[in-house]
Structure formats: C-alpha cells, structure tokens
Amino acid sequence: MSHHPLDRNALDCIAACNACATDCGACFAHMVCKDSKNECPGCCIECAAICRLCADAIARNSPFAKQLCKLCAEICDWCAKVCGAHEMDHCKSCADACRRCAEACRKMAA
C-alpha cells in the first residue's frame, strides 16, 4: 500500500460512506425491536458495517478498495430498497443516504 493523496471521488465516497453508516445506525436505533414488513433494521447493520469498512479502505489506499466499493454499492442498493419501502422519516433518510453512497461507490469502483 503506497500513500497517494486522495482525489475528489475518494473524498466524496468517504463522506458518503460515513453519512450512510450514520443514517443506517439511526434507522436501526428507531426500528430495533419493532415489527417490520421486511429486512429493516437488519439491512441497516449490514450496510453500516460495509460503509465503515469501505471508507477506511479508501482512506488507507487499500488495494481492495475498488472491490469493497463495488460490494458496498450492492449492499447500499439493497438497504435503500428495503428502507425505502417504509414511510417513516428515518427510513426515508436512510434510503436516501444509501442511494447517494451507492452512486459514490460505483464511481470509485469504476
């Protein structure tokens, strides 16, 4: 791993991943122990974990960052679909953050 300055796409992706992980955590906190018609809040824990891992990998110029970004985008798409099916504000915020993160991760994975 050599250290290179992070470009705009990398910085944007780190920010999107961290924001997504935060919103997923908030959604999880609101939904835990509540009835859900789908995989929320479980998807939020999966998504937050990969987002944190992805942000860290990008920050350290990991040779696996692109692969992690690709996986992160897939998990974010899944979480956005699951949380987006709910009407609560925290689920909508989570879904929006997941969509933004997926887009940023796809740019990094390209």
N, C-alpha and C positions, 0 to 999 in steps of 0.2 A: 504494500500500500504506500504509494507516494502521495505527498500532500500537494494538492493544487488548489488555488483559490476557487471558491465556489462561484459558479456563474448564476445569472438571474433565474434560470429554470430551476437550478438546485435550491437556491434560497426560497423561491416561491413554493417549491414542493415541500421543503422542510416546514415552512409556515402552514401550508395546507394540511400536512400530516398532523402537526401539533394541534391545530384548531379542530380537526376532525376527531382526534383522540379525546380532546376536552369535551366536545359536544356529545360524543358517544358515551363518555363517562357520566355526563349529566343525564342523558336519556336513560342509561342503565339505572342510575340512582332513583329516577322517578318511576321506573317500570318494575324494578325488582319486587317480587312478592305480589305483583298484581296480575290479574288474568290478562292474557294477550291472545289475540286470534292468530298469531304467527310466531316466528322465532325471535321477536323482540322480547326481552332485552339481551338474549344470548348473543345475537349478532353484534351487539354493541361492544361486548367484551372482546370478541374475536377481532373486530375492526380496530378498536383502540390499541390492542396489542400489536397488530401488524403495522399500524400507523407510527407508533413509537419506535418500533424496530426499524422501519423504513427511514424515518427522519434521522435516526442515529447512524444508519449505514451511509446515507448520503453525506452527512456531516464529516464522517471519517474517511470519505472516498473509498468505501468498501468495493472490492472487485465484484461483489454480488449485488450492488445497489440496483442495477437495471432489472435483474431478475426479481428482487424484492419489490421494486416499484410495480412491475407487471402483476405480481400476486396481490399487492396492496390495492391496485385498481380493481381487480376482480372482486376482492372482499368488500371494498367500498361500494361497488355496484350492487352487490347482494344486500348489504346493510341499507343502502338508500332505498332499494325496492321494499324491503321488509318494513323499515320505519316509515317510509313514505305512504304505506297503506293505513297508517293511523292518523287521526285528526288532531291529536294533542300538539301543542306548540313545541314541546321539547322533542317530539318525534319528527316534526317537520324541520326543525333546526338541525337535527342530527342528519336527516336525509339530505338536506341542502349541503351541509359540510362534507358529507360523503361524496356527493356529486362533484364538488369542487376539488376534493382530494383525488378522486379517480382521474379527473382531467389532468391535474398537475402530474400525477404519477405516470400517466400514459405519455406525457411529453418527455419525462425523464427516461422512460423505458425504451423510447424510440431510438 
